[in-house]
Structures are given as structure tokens and as C-alpha cells.
């Protein structure tokens, strides 16, 4: 929406939204098909449709995911080539590179998953405008955010990941300290890019407050308790959502 000019009509934005939803849903369905064996091992995921056998045979999920992705691609053609490229990059990176190839093989898997989360930003922007510095900065912010969001969940459900033999990095090092370091990196980066993205004093104050809370909660992870991990994990979603929202509404807020 930030990139859209007055000539971009609501119907175009709806095409972007529908194509994105279908693409993400399709990739999620295929991911559930790929992970159906380890989902059955993990307490957190064993009630999903495939491991709980509420959906049989599993190939139904695969076919459904492929159909959704095909529809998403067709809709993306209607938008523009750059939106299509970013859509495909996100789908391929999520389903093939991360979930099929690296998730069970490398403790550094999440670093290859992070670009997937950046694709909706770049794709959405390119659908209505040319790529500029602003969406690139936000894309990198999202890529830094993804590891701490996922790692805190991994530490909360540590036994699940050990039993499923998924080699997440926090299981091989001091996970609490790892998240602290990346939280400091995320906080520093978000503060560094704020002047390039926002002009409102209100936005600056909220960004500082959001990052202060993030760092404080991350420091509590040094005790490595389930409650602290879960609290940190639950905070990371509204944290990134608040930054996206500020990016969207900043131009309507009082300036310096």
C-alpha cells in the first residue's frame, strides 16, 4: 500500500492479496505433506490433519497444495512479472530449499528459510511500484527477525525437535545466548533503518519501546525456562506486526 499511487485501484490490490494467500496456502499444504512423518513425532504438531490421519491419503494435501500454487501463479501473471518472480522464489525457497532439503540436514537451516519471509514484502511492493531502498530494508529486517522467532519456539519445544531429529542451531549451542545476540542485532538494525523509513516522532518512540522490550525479554532467556521462551515467542509476532504497521501509517503521523 505504501508503494501504491492513486492510480492503483482496489481491484489490483485484491488480486495481489488473493494471489499471495493462495501461494502461501499452497506452500503450507506441501510443507505439511513433506513434514507429515516428523509432525507425527512432535507433540506440538501430531494433531495436524496428516499425522492424525484425518486427511487420507496424504497425497490429497500435496495435490491441493499444487492446485493452490498453480492458481496463485495464474493470478500473479495478471499482476506483473516481478510479482510473479518474487512469488515463485518464496514458494521454491520454502518448500524445496528449506523444508525438503535443509530442514533435516543442517543446523543453519533457518538462515535459508529467512528469505521466504522477505518475498511478500518485495513482491507486494513490486506489484504496484519499482523496488526502492525502503522495501529492501524491511525485507532484511524480516530476515533477521525470522531466526529469533523460530528459535524461541524450538527451545520451548526442545524435546520435540530432538525426538524428530531436526538439527536446529539452538540445540547445538547455548540457545538463550544465541537469541540474545540476534535480538541485539535485530534491535540495532531496526533503530538504524528507522530514519530511512519513518519521519514521525511517534514512530521513533514506539520503535525504541518495542526494541527495549525485545531486548529485556531476550535477556530473560538466559535462564532458559519454558515460560520465558514462550513469552518471548509470543512477543515477536506483535513486535514485527507493529513495525510493519508503523511503516504503513507513519506518513499520516505528526512529523518532527
RATADA-V379876 format. One record per residue. N is the residue number from 1. RES is the residue in one letter. SS is DSSP state (~ for helix, > for strand, _ for the rest). OMEGA is omega in degrees with one decimal (NA if undefined). Layout:
# RATADA-V379876
n: (N;N)
res: (RES;RES)
ss: (SS;SS)
omega: (OMEGA;OMEGA)
This chain:
# RATADA-V379876
n: (1;2;3;4;5;6;7;8;9;10;11;12;13;14;15;16;17;18;19;20;21;22;23;24;25;26;27;28;29;30;31;32;33;34;35;36;37;38;39;40;41;42;43;44;45;46;47;48;49;50;51;52;53;54;55;56;57;58;59;60;61;62;63;64;65;66;67;68;69;70;71;72;73;74;75;76;77;78;79;80;81;82;83;84;85;86;87;88;89;90;91;92;93;94;95;96;97;98;99;100;101;102;103;104;105;106;107;108;109;110;111;112;113;114;115;116;117;118;119;120;121;122;123;124;125;126;127;128;129;130;131;132;133;134;135;136;137;138;139;140;141;142;143;144;145;146;147;148;149;150;151;152;153;154;155;156;157;158;159;160;161;162;163;164;165;166;167;168;169;170;171;172;173;174;175;176;177;178;179;180;181;182;183;184;185;186;187;188;189;190;191;192;193;194;195;196;197;198;199;200;201;202;203;204;205;206;207;208;209;210;211;212;213;214;215;216;217;218;219;220;221;222;223;224;225;226;227;228;229;230;231;232;233;234;235;236;237;238;239;240;241;242;243;244;245;246;247;248;249;250;251;252;253;254;255;256)
res: (X;X;X;X;X;X;X;X;X;X;X;X;X;X;X;X;X;X;X;X;X;X;X;X;X;X;X;X;X;X;X;X;X;X;X;X;X;X;X;X;X;X;X;X;X;X;X;X;X;X;X;X;X;X;X;X;X;X;X;X;X;X;X;X;X;X;X;X;X;X;X;X;X;X;X;X;X;X;X;X;X;X;X;X;X;X;X;X;X;X;X;X;X;X;X;X;X;X;X;X;X;X;X;X;X;X;X;X;X;X;X;X;X;X;X;X;X;X;X;X;X;X;X;X;X;X;X;X;X;X;X;X;X;X;X;X;X;X;X;X;X;X;X;X;X;X;X;X;X;X;X;X;X;X;X;X;X;X;X;X;X;X;X;X;X;X;X;X;X;X;X;X;X;X;X;X;X;X;X;X;X;X;X;X;X;X;X;X;X;X;X;X;X;X;X;X;X;X;X;X;X;X;X;X;X;X;X;X;X;X;X;X;X;X;X;X;X;X;X;X;X;X;X;X;X;X;X;X;X;X;X;X;X;X;X;X;X;X;X;X;X;X;X;X;X;X;X;X;X;X;X;X;X;X;X;X)
ss: (_;_;_;_;_;_;_;_;_;~;~;~;~;~;~;~;~;~;~;~;~;~;~;~;~;~;~;~;~;~;~;~;~;~;_;~;~;~;~;~;~;_;_;_;_;_;_;_;_;_;_;_;_;_;_;_;_;_;~;~;~;~;~;~;~;~;~;~;~;~;~;~;~;~;~;~;~;~;~;_;~;~;~;~;~;~;~;~;~;~;~;~;~;~;~;~;~;~;~;~;~;~;_;_;_;_;_;_;~;~;~;~;~;~;~;~;~;~;~;~;~;~;~;~;~;~;~;~;_;_;_;_;~;~;~;~;~;~;~;~;~;~;~;~;~;~;~;~;~;~;~;~;~;~;~;~;_;~;~;~;~;~;~;_;_;_;_;_;~;~;~;_;_;_;~;~;~;~;~;~;~;~;~;~;~;~;~;~;~;~;~;~;~;~;~;~;~;_;_;>;~;~;~;~;~;~;~;~;~;~;~;~;~;~;~;~;~;~;~;~;~;~;~;_;_;~;~;~;~;~;~;~;~;~;~;~;~;~;~;~;~;~;~;~;~;~;~;~;~;~;~;~;_;_;>;_)
omega: (178.7;-175.6;-173.3;173.9;-178.5;-179.2;179.0;-174.9;-176.0;-178.5;178.1;178.8;178.0;176.1;179.3;-178.4;-177.6;178.8;179.9;-179.5;179.5;179.8;179.7;179.2;178.9;178.2;178.6;178.8;178.9;176.7;177.6;176.6;-179.6;-173.5;-172.5;-179.7;-179.8;175.6;178.7;179.9;-173.2;179.6;-176.3;-171.7;-172.5;178.7;175.9;-172.6;-176.9;179.6;178.5;177.1;173.7;175.5;-179.3;-9.3;-178.8;-178.8;176.8;179.1;178.9;-179.8;179.4;178.9;179.6;179.2;179.6;-179.5;177.8;177.8;179.1;180.0;178.6;178.5;-179.7;176.4;-178.4;-176.2;170.4;-172.7;-178.4;175.8;178.7;-178.9;-179.4;176.5;-179.3;178.3;179.1;-179.1;-178.9;-179.0;-178.1;-172.5;-172.8;-172.7;-176.7;-171.0;-176.9;-170.5;-166.3;-173.6;-176.8;-172.8;-172.1;175.1;178.8;-174.5;-173.6;178.8;176.9;177.1;-175.0;-180.0;178.7;-178.0;-179.9;-174.7;177.7;178.5;-178.3;179.5;179.9;179.5;-177.0;179.5;-175.9;-178.5;175.1;-178.8;179.3;-177.3;-174.0;179.8;178.0;177.9;179.4;177.5;178.4;175.9;-180.0;179.9;176.6;-178.1;-174.5;-177.9;-177.0;177.4;-178.1;-177.3;178.9;175.6;178.3;-178.5;176.1;-178.2;-174.9;-176.6;177.4;-176.5;176.2;-179.1;179.8;178.6;174.7;-170.5;179.6;-173.7;-179.1;178.0;-177.0;179.1;174.3;-172.9;179.9;179.1;179.3;-179.9;176.6;-178.5;-179.0;175.3;176.3;177.0;-179.9;-179.9;179.6;-179.4;-178.3;176.9;-179.2;-175.4;-177.1;178.9;179.6;-174.0;-170.9;-178.4;-175.4;176.2;178.5;179.0;-179.7;-178.1;-179.0;178.5;178.4;-180.0;179.4;-178.0;175.4;178.9;179.6;-177.9;179.4;179.6;179.6;179.7;177.7;-178.7;177.9;174.8;171.1;177.1;-179.7;-178.6;179.3;179.3;-178.0;178.6;178.9;179.2;-178.5;179.9;-172.9;179.7;175.8;176.8;-177.0;178.3;179.5;178.8;176.1;-178.0;177.9;177.4;-177.6;-171.0;-173.9;-177.3;179.8;-177.7;179.4;-179.2;176.5;NA)
